[in-house]
């Protein structure tokens, strides 16, 4: 089990619950059922700020992941070229060995 992932999962679940609380406040305000207090307005503001920070973290994570994938693809291409070159060299050396053995 990946405890780091589980920790993040719980954190995101808490933030999701906060977002639904925020939506509930806004829904009541917009439907004129209950006017939001200043405290609720500030809570909505902080929930939105936290959510923006979470999305920033996620986009940073994906940017890092994209770079790692790109670097891995470059390395893979280099290794494929090296493998091709070594196979070609192996064929050439095998031909030389065969010619030497034929001459014996």
N, C-alpha and C positions, 0 to 999 in steps of 0.2 A: 504494500500500500504506500502511496506517495503522500506523506504527511504534509508536505509543502502544498501540494495540490489540494488536499482536503481542507487545509487552513484557508486557502484562497476561496474554495467553494463555499465555506461557511461565511466568509466575509462578504462574498457576492450575494449570498442568500439574504444576509442582513440588509445589504444595500437595496436589494430588490424589494424587501418589505418596507423599507423607508420610502422608496419611490411610490409604492401603492398608497402609503399614508399620505404622501404629497398629492397624489392624484385624487384621493378622497377629499382632502381640503379644497382643492381647486374645483372639483365637481360640485361640492356644496356651495361654494362661492358663485360659480357660474350659473347654477340653477336657482340662485337666490334663496336657497333653503337656510343657509347660515352664513353670516358675514365672518370673514376670517379676522382673527385678532392679530395684533402686531406680532405677538409671539409666534403664532402659526405662520405668518408671512416670513418671519426670519427663519423658521424651521424649514419652510419650503425653499428659501434661498440657499440655506446650508446643504440641504439634500441635493439641490441642483448643482451646487459647487462641487460636492463630493462626487456626484455622478460624472461631471465633466473631468475630474481628476482620474476617475476610474477609466474612462474612455481614453484619456491621454496615456495612461499606463498600458492599456491594451494595445493601442496603436503603436506605442514605442516597442512593445513586445513583438508585434507582428513585423515592424520594421527591422528589428534585430534578427528575427527568424528569416525574413526575406534575404537579408544580407548573408546569413549563414548558408542558406540554400544556394544562393548564387555562388558563394565561395566554394561550396562542395561540388557544384556542377563544373566550375573551372578546374578544380583539382581532379575530378573524374575525367574530364576531357584530356588533361595532361597525362593521366595514368593510362587512358586508352591509347593515346599516341605513343607513349613509351612502350606499352605492350605490343603494339603494331610494329614498332621499330625493332624490339627484341625478337619477335617472331620472324621478321625479315632477316635479321642477323643470324638467327638460328638456322634458317633455311640455307643461307649462304655458307655457314660453317659446316652444316651437314653435307652440302654439295662438295666442299673441299675435302672433308673426311672420306666421303665415298670415292672421290677421284684418287686420293692417296691410297686407299685400300685396294682399289682396282689396279694401281700401279705396283703393288707388292707382289 
